[in-house]
Amino acid sequence: MRLEDKKAIVTGAAAGIGLETARRFAEEGAQVVLSDIDGSAAAASAAEIEGGVAIAADVTDQGQVDALVAGAIEAMGGLDILVNNAGIPMLGTVETLAESDWDRELDVNLKSVYRTGRAVWPHFKAQGHGVILNTASVAGLTGSAGQASYGAAKAGVINLTRCMAVDGADIPIRGNCICPGFIETPMLLDYLADQDDPAAARAQVDAMHPLGGIGRASDIAGGFVYLASDEAAWITGTALTIDGGLTAGI
Ligand SMILES: NC(=O)c1ccc[n+]([C@@H]2O[C@H](COP(=O)([O-])OP(=O)(O)OC[C@H]3O[C@@H](n4cnc5c(N)ncnc54)[C@H](O)[C@@H]3O)[C@@H](O)[C@H]2O)c1
């Protein structure tokens, strides 16, 4: 097993990529705390996972984040891996986005990584190792229409990952992120359902991925297993694109 005896927190773990990552980590021998702003959904997800523990936390609240990290260390007897995966989409251009939506997006998707990072850092430093993994997006690599705040937040996640990698290298704390293409999760299905013609929107998004259609949460979870494992001991500061070829060319 690739994560035997490792102890991990996954945020945004009640659904989608976070839930699948927690499931795969457990299959690889890790103990996992599933955290989400939706505590009852996180509890239901944790109940499906061998040894899974749920701790509700809103990643925009430093007090709740600190309590999450302390609670996870107590519940598992330690902590080796943090996966910052919680995220929300806010659609709009600089012309149409309300300032409150811009602020909310940056808070949930970017500042949260700073908050959880500072919560785990003293523990990782004291024990002399730790892994921080972040869910970024292809929207952080290229411009995307109508995603001004989402794209800015995800680009920020990619470079914050690199900064943490540099700052943590002598400990070592490794920091890496994944840039997913479109993945079939509740977030994407809600977005498609909101379109004027959901079937046409789905076909259009499918066609953007040369390897054939929208990806699965397991495509991303597999990347996180690798980056969390000792197989990736010499990888830090990377942004691993897993997107079915979406950004490979035109
Ligand atoms: N689905 C995609 O196509 C796609 C593509 C690229 C990147 N991503 C990123 O992947 C991550 C997971 O997305 P998903 O598609 O699985 O979405 P999802 O909506 O299915 O899951 C996201 C989870 O985050 C939780 N969450 C939201 N706000 C929170 C907060 N303030 N504190 C704690 N938890 C909170 C939600 O309750 C939810 O369970 C996000 O960061 C998203 O931006 C998704």
The ligand as an SDF file (V2000), in Angstrom:
LIG
                    3D

 44 48  0  0  0  0  0  0  0  0999 V2000
  -15.1730   19.6800  -10.9940 N   0  0  0  0  0  0  0  0  0  0  0  0
  -14.3380   20.3030  -11.8010 C   0  0  0  0  0  0  0  0  0  0  0  0
  -14.5190   20.3290  -13.0370 O   0  0  0  0  0  0  0  0  0  0  0  0
  -13.1060   20.9730  -11.2390 C   0  0  0  0  0  0  0  0  0  0  0  0
  -12.0940   21.3390  -12.1290 C   0  0  0  0  0  0  0  0  0  0  0  0
  -10.9460   21.9610  -11.6510 C   0  0  0  0  0  0  0  0  0  0  0  0
  -10.8180   22.1990  -10.2890 C   0  0  0  0  0  0  0  0  0  0  0  0
  -11.8100   21.8360   -9.4460 N   0  0  0  0  0  0  0  0  0  0  0  0
  -11.6070   22.1120   -8.0220 C   0  0  0  0  0  0  0  0  0  0  0  0
  -11.7030   20.8980   -7.3230 O   0  0  0  0  0  0  0  0  0  0  0  0
  -12.0910   21.1530   -5.9700 C   0  0  0  0  0  0  0  0  0  0  0  0
  -13.2390   20.2390   -5.6070 C   0  0  0  0  0  0  0  0  0  0  0  0
  -14.3060   20.5440   -6.4780 O   0  0  0  0  0  0  0  0  0  0  0  0
  -15.4660   19.5140   -6.8400 P   0  0  0  0  0  0  0  0  0  0  0  0
  -15.6830   19.6340   -8.2900 O   0  0  0  0  0  0  0  0  0  0  0  0
  -15.2160   18.1850   -6.2190 O   0  0  0  0  0  0  0  0  0  0  0  0
  -16.6580   20.3140   -6.1480 O   0  0  0  0  0  0  0  0  0  0  0  0
  -17.8350   19.8880   -5.1710 P   0  0  0  0  0  0  0  0  0  0  0  0
  -18.7370   21.0690   -5.0980 O   0  0  0  0  0  0  0  0  0  0  0  0
  -18.4020   18.5950   -5.6080 O   0  0  0  0  0  0  0  0  0  0  0  0
  -17.0710   19.7200   -3.7930 O   0  0  0  0  0  0  0  0  0  0  0  0
  -16.5140   20.8150   -3.1310 C   0  0  0  0  0  0  0  0  0  0  0  0
  -16.7130   20.6380   -1.6320 C   0  0  0  0  0  0  0  0  0  0  0  0
  -16.1470   21.7910   -0.9780 O   0  0  0  0  0  0  0  0  0  0  0  0
  -17.0090   22.1220    0.1010 C   0  0  0  0  0  0  0  0  0  0  0  0
  -16.8340   23.5270    0.4940 N   0  0  0  0  0  0  0  0  0  0  0  0
  -17.2870   24.6350   -0.1720 C   0  0  0  0  0  0  0  0  0  0  0  0
  -16.9830   25.7310    0.5280 N   0  0  0  0  0  0  0  0  0  0  0  0
  -16.3440   25.3430    1.6550 C   0  0  0  0  0  0  0  0  0  0  0  0
  -15.7990   26.0240    2.7750 C   0  0  0  0  0  0  0  0  0  0  0  0
  -15.8790   27.3540    2.8900 N   0  0  0  0  0  0  0  0  0  0  0  0
  -15.1840   25.2910    3.7380 N   0  0  0  0  0  0  0  0  0  0  0  0
  -15.1140   23.9550    3.6260 C   0  0  0  0  0  0  0  0  0  0  0  0
  -15.6290   23.2370    2.6090 N   0  0  0  0  0  0  0  0  0  0  0  0
  -16.2430   23.9320    1.6300 C   0  0  0  0  0  0  0  0  0  0  0  0
  -18.4170   21.8430   -0.4280 C   0  0  0  0  0  0  0  0  0  0  0  0
  -19.3540   21.6870    0.6240 O   0  0  0  0  0  0  0  0  0  0  0  0
  -18.1980   20.5610   -1.2260 C   0  0  0  0  0  0  0  0  0  0  0  0
  -18.4420   19.3900   -0.4830 O   0  0  0  0  0  0  0  0  0  0  0  0
  -12.4340   22.6490   -5.9210 C   0  0  0  0  0  0  0  0  0  0  0  0
  -11.3290   23.3620   -5.3810 O   0  0  0  0  0  0  0  0  0  0  0  0
  -12.6300   23.0030   -7.3760 C   0  0  0  0  0  0  0  0  0  0  0  0
  -12.3960   24.3740   -7.6370 O   0  0  0  0  0  0  0  0  0  0  0  0
  -12.9520   21.2260   -9.8820 C   0  0  0  0  0  0  0  0  0  0  0  0
  1  2  1  0
  2  3  2  0
  2  4  1  0
  4  5  1  0
  4 44  2  0
  5  6  2  0
  6  7  1  0
  7  8  2  0
  8  9  1  0
  8 44  1  0
  9 10  1  0
  9 42  1  0
 10 11  1  0
 11 12  1  0
 11 40  1  0
 12 13  1  0
 13 14  1  0
 14 15  2  0
 14 16  1  0
 14 17  1  0
 17 18  1  0
 18 19  2  0
 18 20  1  0
 18 21  1  0
 21 22  1  0
 22 23  1  0
 23 24  1  0
 23 38  1  0
 24 25  1  0
 25 26  1  0
 25 36  1  0
 26 27  1  0
 26 35  1  0
 27 28  2  0
 28 29  1  0
 29 30  1  0
 29 35  2  0
 30 31  1  0
 30 32  2  0
 32 33  1  0
 33 34  2  0
 34 35  1  0
 36 37  1  0
 36 38  1  0
 38 39  1  0
 40 41  1  0
 40 42  1  0
 42 43  1  0
M  CHG  2   8   1  16  -1
M  END
$$$$
